[in-house]
Amino acid sequence: MGARTREYMTIGEVVEALSKTHPDVTISKIRFLEEEGLINPERTAGGYRKFMPTDVARIELVLRLQKEHFLPLAVIREKLRDLEKGKVPADLRPVAAKAEAVALPFEEAETVPLDKAPASLGLPLSFVKELVDYGLVSPVKGEGGEELTRADVQVAHAAWDLRRYGVEPRHLRMYETLAEREASLFAQILLPAFRQRTPEARTKLAETLAELTNVTGDLKRHLLERALARTFDE
């Protein structure tokens, strides 16, 4: 295939371009952002979406605001409107020219109060509590009550996205079980070699865990693709 000379990208190319920094981005996710009015790509004569560099930068900004900074869609929409009007908020100035990480209130926060999930995360409190009931998130005790860790917020967002496909929290319990088993396996393999608690040993352990996570992630994806092929070929 020859080099791409057109100035725009297709939706599949956008997913491929962003997948390194946003592994959870999908075609469905980008379509959802369009349905919510957060992006508005042009169309070809045949009706295909045309994503210009500014569209891709906007998508990356939305993903960062939603996933890393815990902003609900309503707040993100308001910030984007200010950006379009030339009223660049202080927290968006670093990304006025290109999408980068921005300084927002929750950027430094390690936890988010559970009772603020609707306003801070854009998620119904009842849904978050359902995740708690199924053991998918585990609130910690904070000064003002129960709080969600950054990892739990990411789990909650992923679980919320899956609802669009009819996948409910009760269906996700198996993923938590598998994750716990995988963590136990990694511990059995690695802890004997990293018993020293020196900074160097901890750094090496973190690097090794990251490598293992990537490799096993690929393995699970390939196994799932094979299983799906067998299931839907029947």
Secondary structure, DSSP 8 states (H G I E B T S, - for coil): -----SSSB-HHHHHHHHTTT-TT--HHHHHHHHHTTS---EE-TTS-EEB-HHHHHHHHHHHIIIIIS---HHHHHHHHHHHHTT---GGGGGGSSS------TTSS-SEEEGGGHHHHHS--HHHHHHHHHTTS---EEETTEEEEEHHHHHHHHHHHHHGGGT--GGGSHHHHHHHHHHHHHHHHHHGGGG---SHHHHHHHHHHHHHHHHHHHHHHHHHHHHHHHHHHH-
